[in-house]
């Protein structure tokens, strides 16, 4: 067979050369002629030379037929050189082979012509009819730039797809999937943000005041004289909690001060532009009462009980206690025509304690949380509850397993879901509470106090003294569903919140140093990014989204005794952190100092200090450097909350009398200039 193939190939090549010599005007080879031969020669063609073929856009004509006839005659003329039987067999196989090659090559050329030969306009909007019904253009002008959407054409029985300048998708037999075009920037509700800090002293009052500038002589602080809520802070400084004896009166007095600060913030805010998210932040411990914490046992979170008076004749399970009244008062502050959904309020933190059902008189659980609100009178969603909400409500309203959806139909969810939030603090700091004076070291007390000490009264214990280093975050689960369904409050459990498209982290004092928001982000990343965080959306109320991979656009810290911790930042590139502290009104500073936290001994570490602090962090990633750079935000103005402060020589003190110490500094608001939100 090999010999036959070689012999036949040589003879076939000889015939090609002879034919080319006698017919120089026709360079078609014998192999080609054989492939185009009669039906009897090839056994493949359904018709012989009478067929015409479209190839490269040109149709074979009579001249082509004449060339084939001439070639056949040439073959007969040189019959003495005709191939042998072996050669004839070879020619038949070669003709079949080249016929297949010709057909395949022709189909390829046809495909190229169909894609390139019909103009640029068709190239942009045409797809082969062998795909999902084909595509057709939308409009006469072709497809424009931007992002696109492929959607079913319901008027076409062929189920073709339209392509238009909205959102790009890819189509397949199994369906479509969305792919956004990078050339289109999605419209954002907020393009800038502005932070406004409420600077007020929220720490305990010092039991003694300096009688001279040198501090060599001290006198008792009248604010603490006769108070039963005296103790020691941090093991050495004697202080007292301030507040009114009646918790309800105390809350109302503090609400008045907060309302004054919010009014001033609205007055001095530099813009009313709805595309600027205005963020008001008050410091930690604004709400705590004369005993160091409000009594959580007196609370009821049933909507129907909010109007009950807080008096002794009320059923203790149906009272609106101090926390209830605080929340109700804050809701009234933000429920104002002046504040739209472009305002976000972080109203400091509230301290509460609750006795546990044990025989141990010192077994308490403590709460430290920040009420967070989005402004505006109108709900962010409709009043119609979803099935999920109704089922959750039925479960929260009844402990019986027989609770049904119908049980909740007559008790619709609060329409303010998505506007109200609670941010719980996780970690107890050693300066969060005073250690009651009787529990202090007798030797230390004798050195500090020369007069008999008052009884402790109802002053709360210091959880640190009983090795409680965490607040009762788990205990919140008992109230979680009820608070959301009844009052519209959603918990910010991991320190992350979305307001429209703005990603925020929120931390309370020591939680910031413990990196709670950053740790939540990192832990979520290594577990596959399945964690969902709440998002407040106009028109939707509340939904859940994943933590953005680029981290937070804005970070907020409400504190009393904390500074910005660079190692705790969870910010996007050029993102900003704002911290409002309640112990100092010093101007913000950034400096290099020695620190034992986050750096080696003797190294220079970046540190911050001040009352209202703001820093922007920028990422630097080059071949030689991978660092974060920090820059203080210094474009701000300070305004006293009470305008008559300087003219009346201390009239502002009457607003704080007995609830906040007036021996620290005067309340003011710090207003930063609007800054761009760094979307990615």
C-alpha positions as CSV (number, residue, x, y, z in Angstrom):
1,X,0.0,0.0,0.0
2,X,2.9,2.4,0.8
3,X,4.5,1.6,-2.6
4,X,1.2,2.2,-4.3
5,X,0.8,5.5,-2.6
6,X,4.3,6.7,-3.4
7,X,4.1,5.7,-7.0
8,X,0.7,7.2,-7.4
9,X,1.8,10.5,-5.8
10,X,4.8,10.7,-8.2
11,X,2.7,10.1,-11.2
12,X,0.1,12.6,-10.1
13,X,2.7,15.2,-9.6
14,X,4.0,14.5,-13.1
15,X,0.6,15.0,-14.6
16,X,0.3,18.3,-12.7
17,X,3.5,19.5,-14.3
18,X,2.5,18.5,-17.8
19,X,-0.8,20.1,-17.5
20,X,0.7,23.3,-16.3
21,X,3.1,23.2,-19.3
22,X,0.3,22.8,-21.9
23,X,-2.1,25.1,-20.2
24,X,-0.1,27.9,-18.6
25,X,-3.3,30.1,-18.6
26,X,-5.0,27.7,-16.2
27,X,-3.0,27.0,-13.0
28,X,-5.6,24.7,-11.5
29,X,-4.0,21.5,-10.5
30,X,-5.2,18.0,-11.4
31,X,-5.9,17.4,-7.7
32,X,-8.3,20.4,-7.8
33,X,-9.9,19.2,-11.0
34,X,-10.3,15.7,-9.6
35,X,-12.0,17.3,-6.6
36,X,-14.4,19.2,-8.9
37,X,-14.9,16.2,-11.2
38,X,-18.1,14.4,-12.2
39,X,-20.4,12.5,-9.9
40,X,-19.0,9.2,-11.0
41,X,-15.4,10.2,-10.2
42,X,-15.9,11.4,-6.7
43,X,-19.0,9.7,-5.5
44,X,-19.6,12.7,-3.2
45,X,-21.3,15.5,-5.2
46,X,-25.0,15.3,-5.7
47,X,-24.6,17.3,-8.9
48,X,-21.7,17.6,-11.4
49,X,-20.2,20.6,-13.1
50,X,-23.6,22.3,-13.5
51,X,-23.5,23.3,-9.8
52,X,-22.4,26.8,-8.9
53,X,-20.8,27.6,-5.6
54,X,-20.5,30.8,-3.6
55,X,-16.9,31.2,-2.5
56,X,-15.5,34.5,-1.3
57,X,-18.5,36.3,-2.7
58,X,-17.8,35.2,-6.4
59,X,-20.0,32.7,-8.3
60,X,-18.5,30.2,-10.7
61,X,-19.6,30.9,-14.2
62,X,-19.4,29.4,-17.7
63,X,-15.7,30.2,-17.9
64,X,-15.1,28.0,-14.9
65,X,-16.9,25.1,-16.7
66,X,-14.8,25.7,-19.8
67,X,-11.6,25.4,-17.7
68,X,-12.8,22.1,-16.3
69,X,-13.6,20.8,-19.8
70,X,-10.2,21.8,-21.0
71,X,-8.5,20.0,-18.1
72,X,-10.5,16.8,-18.9
73,X,-9.5,17.0,-22.5
74,X,-5.9,17.5,-21.5
75,X,-6.1,14.3,-19.4
76,X,-7.4,12.3,-22.4
77,X,-4.7,13.8,-24.7
78,X,-1.9,12.5,-22.4
79,X,-3.4,9.1,-22.0
80,X,-0.1,7.5,-22.5
81,X,0.9,9.0,-19.1
82,X,-2.3,8.1,-17.4
83,X,-2.0,6.6,-14.0
84,X,-2.0,2.9,-13.3
85,X,-4.8,1.1,-11.5
86,X,-2.9,1.9,-8.3
87,X,-2.7,5.5,-9.3
88,X,-6.4,5.6,-10.2
89,X,-7.2,4.3,-6.7
90,X,-5.0,6.9,-5.2
91,X,-6.6,9.7,-7.2
92,X,-10.0,8.6,-6.0
93,X,-8.9,8.8,-2.4
94,X,-7.1,12.1,-2.9
95,X,-10.1,13.6,-4.6
96,X,-12.2,12.7,-1.6
97,X,-9.7,14.2,0.7
98,X,-9.3,17.5,-1.2
99,X,-13.1,17.7,-1.6
100,X,-13.5,17.7,2.2
101,X,-10.6,20.2,2.6
102,X,-12.2,22.5,0.0
103,X,-15.6,22.3,1.7
104,X,-14.2,23.0,5.1
105,X,-12.1,25.9,3.9
106,X,-15.1,27.3,2.1
107,X,-17.2,27.2,5.2
108,X,-14.5,29.0,7.2
109,X,-14.2,31.7,4.6
110,X,-18.0,32.1,4.6
111,X,-18.0,32.6,8.3
112,X,-15.3,35.3,8.0
113,X,-17.3,37.1,5.3
114,X,-20.5,37.0,7.4
115,X,-18.6,38.6,10.3
116,X,-16.5,41.2,8.5
117,X,-18.1,41.7,5.1
118,X,-21.3,43.3,6.2
119,X,-20.0,46.5,7.7
120,X,-19.2,47.9,11.2
121,X,-22.9,48.5,12.0
122,X,-23.8,44.8,11.7
123,X,-20.6,43.8,13.5
124,X,-21.8,45.6,16.6
125,X,-25.3,44.3,16.8
126,X,-25.4,40.9,15.0
127,X,-24.9,37.4,16.4
128,X,-25.1,34.1,14.5
129,X,-28.7,32.7,14.3
130,X,-27.4,29.5,15.9
131,X,-27.2,31.3,19.3
132,X,-30.2,31.9,21.6
133,X,-32.6,33.1,19.0
134,X,-30.1,35.7,17.8
135,X,-29.9,39.4,19.0
136,X,-31.3,42.4,17.4
137,X,-30.6,46.1,17.8
138,X,-32.5,48.5,20.0
139,X,-33.1,51.8,18.1
140,X,-31.8,53.0,14.8
141,X,-28.5,54.4,16.0
142,X,-26.9,51.1,16.9
143,X,-25.5,50.3,20.3
144,X,-24.1,53.2,22.3
145,X,-21.3,53.3,24.8
146,X,-21.9,52.6,28.5
147,X,-23.4,49.5,30.2
148,X,-26.0,47.3,28.6
149,X,-28.8,45.0,29.5
150,X,-30.0,42.0,27.5
151,X,-33.6,41.3,28.1
152,X,-36.2,39.0,26.5
153,X,-38.2,40.5,23.7
154,X,-41.7,39.4,24.6
155,X,-43.1,40.4,21.3
156,X,-40.9,38.0,19.4
157,X,-41.9,34.3,19.3
158,X,-38.2,33.5,18.6
159,X,-37.3,34.7,22.2
160,X,-34.5,36.9,20.9
161,X,-32.8,39.3,23.2
162,X,-32.6,43.1,23.0
163,X,-29.4,44.9,23.9
164,X,-29.7,48.5,25.2
165,X,-27.6,51.1,27.1
166,X,-28.5,50.1,30.7
167,X,-26.8,47.1,32.0
168,X,-24.5,44.6,30.3
169,X,-25.4,40.9,30.6
170,X,-24.3,37.8,28.9
171,X,-26.8,35.4,27.4
172,X,-26.6,31.7,27.1
173,X,-29.0,28.8,26.7
174,X,-29.3,28.5,30.5
175,X,-30.2,32.2,31.1
176,X,-28.5,35.5,31.7
177,X,-26.1,37.0,34.2
178,X,-25.4,40.6,35.1
179,X,-22.0,42.2,34.4
180,X,-21.8,45.9,35.0
181,X,-19.8,48.1,32.6
182,X,-17.0,50.0,34.3
183,X,-17.6,53.0,32.1
184,X,-20.9,53.8,33.8
185,X,-20.8,55.3,37.3
186,X,-23.7,54.2,39.4
187,X,-25.7,57.1,40.8
188,X,-25.1,57.5,44.6
189,X,-27.5,59.2,47.0
190,X,-24.6,60.7,48.9
191,X,-21.5,62.1,47.3
192,X,-20.1,63.8,50.5
193,X,-20.2,63.6,54.2
194,X,-19.9,66.1,57.1
195,X,-19.1,65.2,60.7
196,X,-20.4,67.2,63.6
197,X,-19.1,66.4,67.1
198,X,-20.8,67.3,70.3
199,X,-18.1,68.2,72.8
200,X,-19.3,67.8,76.4
201,X,-17.7,66.4,79.5
202,X,-19.4,63.1,80.4
203,X,-17.0,61.7,83.0
204,X,-17.5,61.6,86.7
205,X,-17.0,64.7,88.8
206,X,-13.8,65.0,90.7
207,X,-14.4,64.8,94.4
208,X,-11.8,67.5,95.0
209,X,-11.0,70.7,93.1
210,X,-7.7,72.6,93.0
211,X,-7.9,75.7,95.2
212,X,-4.9,77.3,93.4
213,X,-3.2,77.1,90.0
214,X,-0.4,75.0,91.3
215,X,-2.7,72.3,92.6
216,X,-1.0,72.3,96.0
217,X,-4.3,72.9,97.8
218,X,-7.6,71.2,97.2
219,X,-11.2,71.8,98.3
220,X,-14.2,69.5,98.2
221,X,-16.2,69.7,95.0
222,X,-19.7,70.8,95.9
223,X,-21.1,68.6,93.1
224,X,-20.1,65.5,95.0
225,X,-20.8,66.6,98.6
226,X,-23.5,64.4,100.1
227,X,-23.6,62.1,97.1
228,X,-23.8,58.4,97.9
229,X,-22.4,57.5,94.4
230,X,-18.7,58.2,95.2
231,X,-15.9,55.9,94.3
232,X,-12.5,55.5,92.9
233,X,-11.5,55.6,89.3
234,X,-8.6,53.6,88.0
235,X,-7.5,52.7,91.5
236,X,-6.6,56.2,92.8
237,X,-8.8,59.1,91.7
238,X,-11.9,59.7,93.9
239,X,-14.9,60.8,91.9
240,X,-18.7,60.8,92.0
241,X,-21.5,60.2,89.5
242,X,-23.8,63.1,88.8
243,X,-27.5,63.0,88.0
244,X,-30.9,63.7,89.4
245,X,-32.3,61.3,92.0
246,X,-35.4,60.4,90.0
247,X,-34.3,58.6,86.8
248,X,-37.2,60.0,84.8
249,X,-36.3,63.6,85.7
250,X,-32.6,62.8,85.0
251,X,-33.4,61.5,81.5
252,X,-35.6,64.6,80.7
253,X,-32.8,67.0,81.8
254,X,-30.3,65.2,79.6
255,X,-32.7,65.2,76.7
256,X,-32.9,69.0,77.0
257,X,-29.2,69.3,76.7
258,X,-29.0,66.9,73.8
259,X,-31.8,68.8,72.0
260,X,-29.9,72.1,72.5
261,X,-26.8,70.5,70.9
262,X,-28.7,69.2,67.9
263,X,-30.3,72.6,67.4
264,X,-26.9,74.2,67.3
265,X,-25.6,71.5,64.9
266,X,-28.4,72.1,62.5
267,X,-27.8,75.9,62.8
268,X,-24.1,75.7,62.0
269,X,-24.0,72.8,59.5
270,X,-22.4,74.3,56.4
271,X,-24.9,72.8,53.9
272,X,-28.4,71.7,53.4
273,X,-27.5,69.8,50.3
274,X,-29.3,66.4,50.5
275,X,-26.4,64.7,48.7
276,X,-24.2,65.4,51.8
277,X,-24.6,62.9,54.6
278,X,-24.5,64.9,57.9
279,X,-23.3,62.8,60.8
280,X,-23.8,64.0,64.4
281,X,-21.8,62.2,67.1
282,X,-22.0,62.6,70.9
283,X,-19.6,61.1,73.4
284,X,-19.8,58.0,75.6
285,X,-21.5,58.0,79.0
286,X,-24.0,60.8,78.1
287,X,-26.8,58.7,79.6
288,X,-25.9,57.0,82.9
289,X,-27.7,58.5,85.9
290,X,-26.7,59.3,89.5
291,X,-26.1,55.6,90.4
292,X,-23.7,55.0,87.4
293,X,-26.3,53.1,85.5
294,X,-30.1,53.0,84.9
295,X,-32.1,50.1,86.2
296,X,-32.9,47.8,83.3
297,X,-35.3,45.8,85.4
298,X,-37.8,48.6,85.1
299,X,-37.9,48.5,81.3
300,X,-40.7,47.3,79.0
301,X,-40.3,47.4,75.2
302,X,-43.9,46.9,74.4
303,X,-45.2,49.7,72.2
304,X,-48.5,49.9,74.1
305,X,-46.7,50.5,77.4
306,X,-44.8,53.6,76.3
307,X,-47.5,56.0,77.4
308,X,-47.7,54.6,80.9
309,X,-46.4,57.0,83.5
310,X,-43.4,56.1,85.4
311,X,-44.8,56.0,88.9
312,X,-45.2,53.6,91.8
313,X,-48.8,52.7,91.0
314,X,-47.8,51.4,87.5
315,X,-47.3,47.7,87.0
316,X,-43.5,47.2,87.0
317,X,-43.8,45.1,83.8
318,X,-45.8,47.8,82.0
319,X,-43.6,50.9,82.8
320,X,-41.7,53.1,80.4
321,X,-38.5,53.4,82.5
322,X,-35.5,55.6,82.0
323,X,-34.2,53.7,78.9
324,X,-37.6,53.7,77.4
325,X,-38.1,57.4,78.0
326,X,-34.6,58.2,76.6
327,X,-35.4,56.3,73.4
328,X,-38.7,58.0,73.1
329,X,-37.2,61.4,73.6
330,X,-34.5,60.9,71.0
331,X,-37.1,59.7,68.5
332,X,-38.9,63.0,69.0
333,X,-35.7,65.0,68.4
334,X,-35.0,63.4,65.0
335,X,-38.7,63.3,64.1
336,X,-38.4,66.9,62.8
337,X,-39.0,68.5,59.5
338,X,-35.5,70.0,59.6
339,X,-33.8,66.6,59.4
340,X,-34.2,64.5,56.4
341,X,-32.7,61.1,55.7
342,X,-29.4,62.9,54.9
343,X,-28.8,63.1,58.7
344,X,-27.4,60.4,60.9
345,X,-27.2,60.7,64.7
346,X,-25.1,58.8,67.2
347,X,-26.4,60.0,70.5
348,X,-23.6,59.0,72.8
349,X,-24.1,55.9,75.0
350,X,-26.4,54.8,77.8
351,X,-25.4,52.6,80.7
352,X,-27.8,50.2,82.3
353,X,-27.6,47.3,84.7
354,X,-29.8,44.3,85.3
355,X,-29.9,41.9,88.2
356,X,-29.7,38.2,87.3
357,X,-32.1,35.7,88.7
358,X,-29.7,34.3,91.2
359,X,-29.2,34.5,95.0
360,X,-26.0,36.4,94.5
361,X,-26.7,40.1,95.3
362,X,-23.7,41.1,93.2
363,X,-24.6,39.2,90.1
364,X,-25.5,41.8,87.5
365,X,-25.3,42.2,83.8
366,X,-24.3,45.5,82.4
367,X,-25.2,47.2,79.1
368,X,-23.4,50.0,77.3
369,X,-25.0,51.0,74.0
370,X,-25.4,53.9,71.6
371,X,-28.8,54.8,70.1
372,X,-28.3,55.6,66.4
373,X,-30.9,57.2,64.2
374,X,-31.4,58.3,60.6
375,X,-33.3,61.6,60.4
376,X,-36.7,62.3,58.9
377,X,-40.3,62.0,59.8
378,X,-41.4,59.7,57.0
379,X,-40.7,56.0,57.3
380,X,-38.1,54.6,54.9
381,X,-40.6,51.8,54.0
382,X,-44.3,51.1,53.7
383,X,-46.4,49.9,56.6
384,X,-47.2,46.5,55.1
385,X,-45.1,43.8,56.9
386,X,-43.5,41.0,55.0
387,X,-44.3,37.4,55.7
388,X,-40.8,37.0,57.3
389,X,-41.6,39.9,59.6
390,X,-45.0,38.5,60.5
391,X,-43.5,35.1,61.4
392,X,-40.7,36.7,63.4
393,X,-43.3,38.9,65.2
394,X,-45.4,35.9,66.0
395,X,-42.4,34.1,67.5
396,X,-41.4,37.1,69.6
397,X,-44.9,37.8,70.9
398,X,-45.6,34.3,72.0
399,X,-43.4,31.7,73.5
400,X,-45.9,29.0,72.4
401,X,-44.9,26.8,69.6
402,X,-48.4,27.2,68.3
403,X,-47.8,30.8,67.4
404,X,-49.0,31.5,63.9
405,X,-48.8,34.3,61.4
406,X,-52.3,35.4,62.3
407,X,-51.1,36.2,65.8
408,X,-49.0,39.0,64.4
409,X,-51.4,40.3,61.8
410,X,-53.1,42.5,64.4
411,X,-49.7,43.7,65.6
412,X,-47.9,45.1,62.6
413,X,-44.1,45.8,62.7
414,X,-42.9,49.3,63.5
415,X,-42.6,51.3,60.2
416,X,-39.4,52.9,61.4
417,X,-37.3,49.8,60.8
418,X,-34.3,51.0,58.9
419,X,-34.2,54.3,60.7
420,X,-33.4,53.2,64.3
421,X,-30.4,51.2,65.5
422,X,-28.7,50.2,68.7
423,X,-24.9,49.7,68.8
424,X,-23.9,47.6,71.8
425,X,-20.4,47.9,73.3
426,X,-18.5,44.6,73.8
427,X,-15.6,45.3,76.2
428,X,-15.6,46.8,79.6
429,X,-12.7,49.3,80.2
430,X,-11.2,49.8,83.7
431,X,-12.3,53.4,83.6
432,X,-16.0,52.7,82.6
433,X,-17.1,52.5,86.2
434,X,-16.2,53.8,89.6
435,X,-15.3,51.2,92.3
436,X,-17.6,52.0,95.2
437,X,-15.7,53.7,98.0
438,X,-16.5,50.9,100.6
439,X,-14.9,48.4,98.2
440,X,-11.7,50.4,97.8
441,X,-8.5,49.7,99.6
442,X,-9.1,50.9,103.2
443,X,-5.6,52.3,103.3
444,X,-6.1,54.3,100.1
445,X,-9.5,55.6,101.3
446,X,-7.9,56.8,104.5
447,X,-5.3,58.7,102.6
448,X,-7.8,60.3,100.2
449,X,-10.7,61.0,102.6
450,X,-10.6,62.6,106.0
451,X,-14.4,62.7,106.6
452,X,-16.8,59.8,107.1
453,X,-17.9,58.2,103.9
454,X,-21.6,58.0,103.0
455,X,-23.3,54.7,102.4
456,X,-23.1,53.3,98.9
457,X,-26.9,53.4,98.4
458,X,-28.0,52.0,95.0
459,X,-24.7,52.8,93.3
460,X,-23.8,50.0,90.9
461,X,-20.7,47.8,91.4
462,X,-17.7,47.9,89.1
463,X,-17.9,44.8,86.9
464,X,-14.1,44.8,86.6
465,X,-13.9,44.1,90.3
466,X,-15.8,40.9,89.7
467,X,-13.7,40.0,86.6
468,X,-16.5,40.9,84.2
469,X,-14.7,42.2,81.1
470,X,-17.5,42.1,78.7
471,X,-20.9,43.8,78.6
472,X,-24.1,41.7,78.4
473,X,-24.2,41.5,74.6
474,X,-25.6,38.0,74.8
475,X,-28.4,39.2,77.0
476,X,-29.6,41.5,74.2
477,X,-30.8,38.5,72.3
478,X,-33.7,38.3,74.8
479,X,-34.9,41.7,73.5
480,X,-33.6,41.7,70.0
481,X,-36.8,40.6,68.1
482,X,-39.1,42.6,70.4
483,X,-37.1,45.8,70.0
484,X,-37.1,45.5,66.3
485,X,-40.7,44.6,65.8
486,X,-42.2,46.7,68.6
487,X,-40.0,49.8,68.4
488,X,-38.2,49.5,65.1
489,X,-34.6,49.1,66.5
490,X,-32.1,47.0,64.7
491,X,-28.9,45.9,66.4
492,X,-25.5,46.8,64.8
493,X,-23.9,43.6,66.1
494,X,-20.5,43.6,64.3
495,X,-19.8,47.3,64.2
496,X,-20.7,47.7,60.5
497,X,-23.6,49.7,59.0
498,X,-24.6,50.7,55.5
499,X,-26.5,53.9,54.9
500,X,-27.5,53.7,51.3
501,X,-24.1,53.1,49.6
502,X,-22.0,54.6,52.4
503,X,-20.2,51.9,54.4
504,X,-19.6,52.9,58.1
505,X,-18.0,51.3,61.1
506,X,-19.2,52.3,64.5
507,X,-17.3,51.6,67.7
508,X,-17.6,52.6,71.4
509,X,-14.4,53.6,73.1
510,X,-12.4,50.5,74.2
511,X,-14.0,48.5,71.4
512,X,-12.0,50.7,69.0
513,X,-8.7,49.8,70.7
514,X,-9.8,46.1,70.6
515,X,-10.3,46.4,66.9
516,X,-13.8,45.1,66.9
517,X,-14.8,46.4,63.4
518,X,-11.5,45.4,61.8
519,X,-11.5,42.0,63.4
520,X,-15.1,41.4,62.2
521,X,-13.9,42.3,58.6
522,X,-10.9,40.0,58.8
523,X,-12.7,37.1,60.4
524,X,-15.5,37.4,57.8
525,X,-12.9,37.4,55.0
526,X,-11.2,34.2,56.0
527,X,-14.6,32.5,56.4
528,X,-15.8,33.3,52.9
529,X,-17.4,36.7,53.3
530,X,-20.8,35.3,54.3
531,X,-21.5,37.8,57.1
532,X,-24.4,40.1,56.5
533,X,-24.7,43.6,57.9
534,X,-27.8,45.9,58.1
535,X,-28.3,48.5,55.4
536,X,-30.7,51.5,55.7
537,X,-32.2,52.3,52.3
538,X,-34.8,54.9,51.4
539,X,-37.8,53.2,49.9
540,X,-36.8,49.8,51.3
541,X,-36.3,50.4,55.0
542,X,-33.8,47.7,55.9
543,X,-32.0,45.0,54.1
544,X,-28.8,43.0,54.6
545,X,-25.6,43.2,52.5
546,X,-22.1,41.8,52.8
547,X,-19.3,43.9,54.3
548,X,-17.6,45.8,51.4
549,X,-14.3,44.4,50.4
550,X,-12.8,47.9,50.2
551,X,-13.7,48.5,53.9
552,X,-15.4,51.6,55.3
553,X,-15.8,55.0,53.8
554,X,-16.3,56.6,57.2
555,X,-15.6,55.3,60.7
556,X,-17.1,56.7,63.8
557,X,-16.0,56.3,67.5
558,X,-18.0,57.6,70.5
559,X,-15.7,57.5,73.5
560,X,-14.7,58.8,76.9
561,X,-10.9,58.5,77.3
562,X,-9.9,57.0,73.9
563,X,-7.8,58.3,71.1
564,X,-7.6,57.2,67.4
565,X,-5.7,53.9,67.2
566,X,-4.0,53.6,63.7
567,X,-3.8,49.8,64.1
568,X,-7.6,49.6,64.5
569,X,-8.6,51.4,61.3
570,X,-10.8,49.5,58.8
571,X,-10.9,52.3,56.2
572,X,-10.9,52.3,52.4
573,X,-8.2,54.3,50.6
574,X,-8.6,57.9,51.6
575,X,-11.3,57.0,54.1
576,X,-11.9,59.0,57.2
577,X,-12.3,58.2,60.9
578,X,-14.0,60.6,63.3
579,X,-13.8,60.2,67.1
580,X,-15.7,62.3,69.6
581,X,-14.4,62.0,73.2
582,X,-16.1,63.0,76.4
583,X,-13.2,63.6,78.7
584,X,-11.1,66.2,77.0
585,X,-11.7,69.3,74.8
586,X,-8.0,69.6,73.7
587,X,-7.3,70.4,70.1
588,X,-6.6,67.4,68.0
589,X,-2.9,66.5,67.6
590,X,-1.0,63.8,65.8
591,X,2.5,63.0,67.0
592,X,5.2,60.3,67.1
593,X,5.6,58.9,70.6
594,X,6.7,55.8,72.4
595,X,3.9,53.2,72.9
596,X,3.7,49.6,74.1
597,X,0.7,48.9,71.9
598,X,1.4,47.8,68.3
599,X,5.1,48.7,68.1
600,X,8.4,47.6,69.5
601,X,10.0,49.2,72.5
602,X,11.9,52.3,71.6
603,X,10.2,52.6,68.2
604,X,8.4,55.8,67.2
605,X,4.7,55.2,66.9
606,X,1.9,57.4,65.5
607,X,-0.4,58.6,68.2
608,X,-3.4,61.0,68.4
609,X,-5.1,63.0,71.1
610,X,-7.9,65.6,71.4
611,X,-11.6,65.9,71.9
612,X,-12.9,65.9,68.3
613,X,-10.4,64.0,66.2
614,X,-10.5,63.2,62.4
615,X,-7.9,61.5,60.3
616,X,-7.8,60.4,56.7
617,X,-5.8,57.3,55.8
618,X,-4.2,56.8,52.4
619,X,-2.8,53.5,51.2
620,X,0.7,53.5,49.5
621,X,1.5,50.5,47.4
622,X,4.7,50.6,45.3
623,X,7.6,48.3,44.5
624,X,9.5,49.6,47.5
625,X,6.8,50.7,49.9
626,X,3.6,49.2,51.4
627,X,2.4,51.6,54.0
628,X,-0.5,53.6,55.3
629,X,-0.2,57.4,55.5
630,X,-2.3,59.4,58.0
631,X,-3.3,63.0,57.8
632,X,-5.3,65.0,60.3
633,X,-8.4,66.7,59.0
634,X,-8.1,70.3,60.2
635,X,-10.8,72.0,58.3
636,X,-13.3,72.6,61.1
637,X,-14.9,75.3,63.3
638,X,-16.0,75.2,66.9
639,X,-19.3,76.7,68.2
640,X,-20.5,77.0,71.7
641,X,-23.8,75.3,72.3
642,X,-25.1,78.2,74.4
643,X,-24.5,81.6,72.8
644,X,-24.7,83.6,75.9
645,X,-21.7,81.8,77.5
646,X,-19.1,84.6,77.2
647,X,-21.5,87.5,77.7
648,X,-23.1,86.3,80.9
649,X,-20.0,84.9,82.6
650,X,-21.0,81.2,82.9
651,X,-24.8,81.1,82.3
652,X,-24.2,77.8,80.4
653,X,-23.7,76.1,83.8
654,X,-27.4,76.3,84.6
655,X,-28.1,74.0,81.7
656,X,-25.8,71.3,83.1
657,X,-26.6,71.7,86.7
658,X,-26.4,68.4,88.7
659,X,-26.3,66.2,85.6
660,X,-22.9,67.1,84.1
661,X,-19.9,68.6,85.8
662,X,-19.4,72.3,85.1
663,X,-15.8,72.3,86.3
664,X,-14.4,70.7,83.1
665,X,-15.2,72.8,80.0
666,X,-18.1,74.4,78.2
667,X,-20.2,72.4,75.7
668,X,-19.6,73.1,72.1
669,X,-20.0,71.5,68.6
670,X,-17.2,70.9,66.2
671,X,-18.2,71.2,62.6
672,X,-15.9,69.7,59.9
673,X,-16.1,70.8,56.3
674,X,-17.8,68.3,53.9
675,X,-15.5,65.8,52.3
676,X,-15.9,63.5,49.3
677,X,-17.0,59.9,49.9
678,X,-14.3,57.7,48.4
679,X,-16.4,55.2,46.4
680,X,-14.5,52.4,44.6
